[in-house]
Structure formats: C-alpha cells, structure tokens
Amino acid sequence: ETGSGKEVVATALHHWSKRRANGNFVALNCGALPETVIESELFGHEAGAFTGAQKKRIGRIEHSSGGTLFLDEIESMPPAVQVRMLRVLEMRQVSPVGSNEERPVDIRVVAAAKVDLGDPTQRGDFRDDLYYRLNVVTLSIPPLRERRADIPLLFSHFVKKASIRFGMAVPPITAG
C-alpha cells in the first residue's frame, strides 16, 4: 500500500549491499509519469529524438547501472514500455529513444506494486513474462496499521529530523 515504506526497504537493500559502492540508487514511480514521458525517463533519449528533446539525456536505467533501480507502482507501466523493459532485463542492454546504439547496463531491479501481481486476476495488462522475470524474491510489506509497534519509532525519528532541520532541541516525548 502507499505509505507502507516500499522505497525505504528498497533503499536499505541498496545501502546494505555491495552495489552501494558501485552505483546509484535510482527510484521511479511508474504511476506518477504520463505515458509520453516514462519511456524517455527510463531509457533516456538522443537529441532530436522527439519534439522538445534538445539534448541527449541518460535514462534512469543507465544512471542506475552498477546500482539499484527501484520501480514503484510497476503495474502502471504502459504495455509498450513493459516490452522494452523486458528486453533490458533479458539482454542487459538499453537503447535510448532515437538511437540504434545498445549500451550495456548492470542493474538490480527492485519493483513494487500496489496490487498482488502474483494473482493473475489482479495483474490486468501487466505482462506475464515481465512478472516472472522480476519475481525472483518477493517481500511483503504490511501497511503501518498492521505494524503499530513501529509508530513510536517513526514518530521519534521524524521528531529528531524536525529538530535538526529547525535548529531546536528534541522535546521530551511522553506517553499520552
């Protein structure tokens, strides 16, 4: 579910792995981008590839090479982009929009969905072959309402962050 900490978990996986030293952690919410933009964001583009592409741009996949690419709300990825993503995972190469060049990439993909993609009835337009390519390890992250013991820890964390941000002492926290 939204707000359950999927990106926090993906960041921790990257942070505690050997990939941290070699590459970037790159996050992309597939549901937040219009279909006309997601392809360029993921794969990059060459100058002049489309109206408004004035200069070459490295995509998120290539930027995360050596590191971790986190794709949130992957069930929202358009079918045509799913086909291209499947090819990247199979060939370990990316081809920017407007280019014939294939560039090698070394990525680990962590994908999150708001629906159970393991259930074919909930999968919808999500490609079976991409699902099976991504479904190597599955982690289920329960919503915060099912993890009430985490609330005091989270509250304390955010109070400390706010105190640093505003240059104030951490107020005493009492049970109320």
C-alpha positions in Angstrom: 0.0 0.0 0.0 1.0 3.6 -0.4 3.0 4.8 2.6 4.0 1.3 3.8 7.7 2.0 3.3 8.5 0.3 0.0 11.1 2.8 -1.1 12.6 2.7 2.4 13.0 -1.0 2.1 14.5 -0.7 -1.4 16.9 2.0 -0.2 18.0 -0.2 2.7 18.6 -3.2 0.3 20.8 -0.9 -1.8 22.6 0.7 1.1 23.5 -2.7 2.8 24.7 -4.3 -0.5 28.0 -4.2 -2.3 26.2 -2.3 -5.1 26.2 0.8 -2.9 29.9 1.4 -3.6 29.5 0.8 -7.4 26.4 2.6 -8.4 23.4 4.8 -7.7 20.1 4.1 -6.1 17.5 5.4 -8.6 13.8 5.5 -7.8 11.0 6.0 -10.3 7.2 5.9 -9.6 5.8 4.5 -12.8 2.3 5.6 -11.9 3.3 9.2 -11.5 4.5 9.7 -15.0 2.4 10.2 -18.2 2.8 7.5 -20.8 4.5 10.1 -23.1 7.3 10.7 -20.6 8.1 7.3 -18.9 9.9 5.9 -21.9 12.4 8.8 -22.0 12.8 8.8 -18.2 13.6 5.0 -18.2 15.6 4.6 -21.4 17.0 8.2 -22.0 16.9 9.8 -25.4 19.1 11.3 -28.1 19.0 15.0 -29.1 16.2 15.5 -31.6 14.5 12.1 -30.9 11.2 13.9 -30.4 9.9 17.5 -30.1 11.5 19.1 -27.1 14.5 16.7 -26.9 17.1 19.4 -27.4 20.0 17.5 -25.9 21.0 13.9 -25.1 19.7 12.6 -21.8 20.8 9.5 -19.8 17.8 7.5 -18.6 17.2 6.1 -15.1 18.1 2.6 -16.2 21.6 3.7 -17.4 22.0 6.0 -14.4 21.4 3.1 -12.0 24.0 0.8 -13.8 26.1 -0.8 -11.1 23.5 0.1 -8.6 19.8 -0.4 -7.9 16.7 0.7 -9.9 13.5 0.9 -7.8 10.3 0.9 -9.9 7.3 1.7 -7.7 3.8 1.1 -9.0 5.2 -1.0 -11.7 1.7 -2.3 -12.5 1.1 1.2 -14.0 3.9 0.8 -16.6 2.4 1.0 -20.1 2.4 -2.3 -22.1 4.8 -0.9 -24.8 7.3 0.1 -22.1 6.9 -3.3 -20.4 8.2 -4.9 -23.7 11.2 -2.6 -23.7 11.9 -3.2 -20.0 11.7 -7.0 -20.5 14.4 -6.7 -23.2 16.6 -4.7 -20.9 16.3 -7.4 -18.3 17.0 -10.2 -20.7 19.8 -8.6 -22.7 21.3 -6.3 -20.0 21.4 -3.5 -22.6 19.5 -0.3 -23.0 18.8 1.6 -26.2 17.8 5.3 -25.7 14.8 6.7 -27.6 16.0 7.8 -31.0 19.2 5.7 -31.0 20.2 2.4 -32.6 23.0 2.0 -30.2 22.8 -0.6 -27.4 24.6 0.3 -24.2 25.4 -2.4 -21.6 23.9 -2.0 -18.1 24.5 -3.8 -14.9 21.3 -3.2 -12.8 19.4 -4.8 -10.0 15.7 -4.0 -10.2 13.5 -3.8 -7.2 9.9 -3.5 -8.2 6.9 -2.7 -6.1 3.2 -2.9 -6.8 0.0 -1.8 -5.1 -1.7 -5.0 -6.3 -0.8 -8.6 -6.0 0.8 -9.3 -9.3 1.1 -12.9 -8.3 -2.7 -13.2 -8.7 -3.5 -13.3 -12.4 -6.9 -11.7 -11.8 -5.2 -8.6 -10.3 -2.4 -8.5 -12.9 -4.5 -6.8 -15.6 -2.4 -5.6 -18.5 0.9 -6.5 -16.8 2.8 -8.9 -18.9 3.3 -12.4 -17.5 6.8 -12.7 -18.9 7.9 -9.5 -17.2 6.3 -10.5 -14.0 8.2 -13.8 -14.0 11.4 -12.1 -14.9 11.1 -9.7 -12.0 9.7 -12.2 -9.5 12.9 -13.6 -8.2 12.4 -12.7 -4.5 9.1 -11.5 -3.0 8.9 -9.3 0.1 5.5 -8.4 1.5 5.5 -5.1 3.4 2.4 -4.8 5.6 0.7 -1.4 6.0 1.5 0.7 9.0 -1.8 -0.1 10.6 -0.6 -3.7 10.9 2.7 -2.6 12.4 1.6 -0.4 15.3 4.8 -1.1 17.2 6.6 0.9 14.5 4.7 4.1 15.2 6.7 5.3 18.3 10.0 4.6 16.4 8.8 6.5 13.4 7.5 9.4 15.5 10.8 9.6 17.3 12.7 9.6 14.0 10.7 12.4 12.5 10.8 14.5 15.7 14.6 14.2 15.6 14.8 15.1 11.9 12.5 18.1 12.5 14.6 19.3 15.5 17.7 19.3 13.4 16.0 21.0 10.5 14.6 23.8 12.6 17.7 24.0 15.0 15.7 23.2 18.1 16.2 20.7 20.9 14.4 17.5 20.8 11.3 17.9 23.0 10.7 15.3 25.6 8.3 12.6 24.3 5.8 11.3 26.8 3.1 8.7 26.5 -0.2 10.4 26.2 
